Amino acid sequence: MGRKNNRNLNMPPSMIPRTQRSRKVCYYLRLPGTQRREIPLDDDFVLALRQYAELDTFDAPSHGATFGDVAKKHLVDALPLLKPNTIKMHLSDLKHLLASFADAPLDQVKPMHIKKLLTKHKDTPTTANRCKRLFFERKTLQYAERVSHCPWLLLGNAF
């Protein structure tokens, strides 16, 4: 894992600022799945956010999205990009998470529920820690963070 980004914490995911030679800041939308392919947005931050909201089309879940929905999205989007041993480990850990949180609405999963999962797996602490990491991993939560109307404010300081 790389370092946590400590700049541009107010930016939504995949929106990046670039300073031009004239010291003017322009904002870009980085396209997912492509390497360094970007769509230029406005040079005004508020207008750039508005364009970002119009252009960034994603599968917004219904308001009652469950952890099972997030897990399915993770299986389709994030897992194929990983190495084979990591895929095997994620599938094993996802099995434990789905046993506990498959039908749980995302907005109702609280830290006490994670604590119960950890105490349930206290005899295998490595599995418990891997499950906790997978639950809170940014790749898994990307789908969940888009439930909110301003996800960059929710997760900007969390990671």
C-alpha positions in Angstrom: 0.0 0.0 0.0 1.2 3.5 -0.8 1.1 6.5 1.4 -2.1 8.3 2.2 -2.7 11.3 0.1 -2.3 14.4 2.3 -3.1 17.0 -0.4 -6.4 17.7 -2.1 -8.5 16.1 0.6 -11.5 18.2 -0.5 -11.5 16.6 -4.0 -14.0 13.9 -4.9 -12.5 10.6 -6.1 -10.9 10.7 -9.6 -11.0 14.6 -9.7 -7.6 16.1 -9.8 -6.2 19.7 -9.9 -3.4 20.7 -12.2 -1.5 24.0 -11.9 -0.7 25.5 -15.3 2.4 27.5 -16.2 0.4 30.7 -15.6 -0.3 29.4 -12.1 -3.9 28.9 -12.9 -5.4 25.8 -11.4 -7.5 23.6 -13.8 -9.5 20.6 -12.7 -9.7 17.3 -14.5 -11.8 14.1 -14.3 -9.5 11.0 -14.4 -11.3 8.2 -16.2 -11.3 4.9 -14.4 -9.6 1.9 -16.1 -7.5 4.1 -18.3 -3.9 5.2 -17.7 -3.7 9.0 -17.5 -6.7 9.7 -19.6 -8.5 12.8 -18.3 -11.4 15.0 -19.2 -10.8 18.7 -18.6 -13.3 20.4 -16.3 -13.6 24.1 -15.5 -10.9 26.2 -13.8 -13.4 27.3 -11.1 -13.7 24.8 -8.4 -17.5 25.0 -7.9 -18.2 24.8 -11.6 -15.7 21.9 -11.9 -17.6 20.1 -9.2 -20.9 20.6 -11.0 -19.4 19.3 -14.2 -17.9 16.4 -12.3 -21.3 15.5 -10.9 -22.8 15.5 -14.4 -20.0 13.5 -16.0 -19.2 11.0 -13.3 -21.8 8.5 -14.1 -21.7 5.5 -11.8 -24.1 2.9 -10.6 -25.7 4.6 -7.7 -27.3 2.1 -5.4 -30.7 2.4 -4.1 -31.0 4.1 -0.7 -31.3 0.7 1.0 -28.1 -0.8 -0.5 -26.8 -3.8 1.4 -23.3 -5.1 2.1 -24.1 -7.9 -0.3 -24.5 -5.4 -3.1 -21.1 -3.9 -2.2 -19.5 -7.4 -2.2 -20.9 -8.2 -5.6 -19.6 -4.9 -7.0 -16.2 -5.7 -5.4 -16.1 -9.2 -7.0 -16.8 -7.7 -10.4 -14.7 -4.5 -10.3 -11.8 -4.9 -7.9 -11.0 -8.6 -7.7 -10.0 -9.2 -11.4 -7.2 -6.6 -11.0 -5.5 -8.5 -8.1 -3.0 -11.3 -8.1 -4.2 -14.9 -7.8 -3.2 -15.4 -4.2 -4.8 -12.1 -3.1 -8.0 -13.1 -4.9 -8.0 -16.4 -3.1 -7.5 -14.6 0.3 -10.2 -12.0 -0.5 -12.7 -14.7 -1.4 -12.0 -16.5 1.8 -12.4 -13.3 3.9 -15.5 -12.2 1.9 -17.1 -15.5 2.8 -16.9 -14.6 6.5 -18.1 -11.0 5.9 -21.1 -12.2 3.9 -22.0 -14.6 6.6 -22.3 -11.6 9.0 -23.3 -8.7 6.8 -24.9 -10.0 3.6 -28.4 -8.5 4.2 -27.2 -5.6 6.4 -28.0 -2.1 5.0 -24.8 -0.1 4.6 -26.0 2.9 6.6 -26.8 0.7 9.6 -23.5 -1.1 9.9 -21.9 0.4 13.0 -18.5 -0.2 14.7 -20.2 -2.4 17.3 -21.1 -4.8 14.5 -17.5 -5.0 13.4 -16.5 -5.5 17.0 -18.9 -8.5 17.2 -17.3 -9.9 14.0 -13.8 -9.5 15.6 -14.8 -11.2 18.8 -16.5 -14.1 16.8 -13.1 -14.7 15.1 -10.9 -14.1 18.1 -9.5 -17.6 17.9 -8.2 -16.7 14.4 -6.9 -13.1 14.8 -5.3 -13.0 11.3 -8.6 -13.8 9.7 -10.4 -11.3 11.8 -7.9 -8.5 10.9 -8.1 -9.4 7.2 -11.9 -9.3 7.3 -11.8 -5.9 9.0 -9.3 -4.6 6.5 -11.4 -5.9 3.6 -14.5 -4.3 5.0 -12.9 -0.9 5.3 -10.7 -1.1 2.2 -11.3 1.8 -0.1 -11.9 -0.4 -3.1 -14.8 -2.1 -1.3 -16.2 1.2 0.0 -16.1 3.1 -3.4 -19.5 1.7 -4.2 -20.8 2.5 -0.8 -19.5 6.1 -0.6 -21.5 7.1 -3.6 -24.7 6.7 -1.6 -24.0 10.0 -0.1 -24.6 13.2 -2.0 -21.0 14.4 -1.2 -18.8 11.3 -0.7 -15.5 13.2 -0.9 -16.3 14.9 2.4 -17.1 11.6 4.1 -13.9 9.7 3.2 -11.5 12.6 2.7 -10.1 12.4 6.2 -10.9 8.8 6.9 -8.1 7.2 5.0 
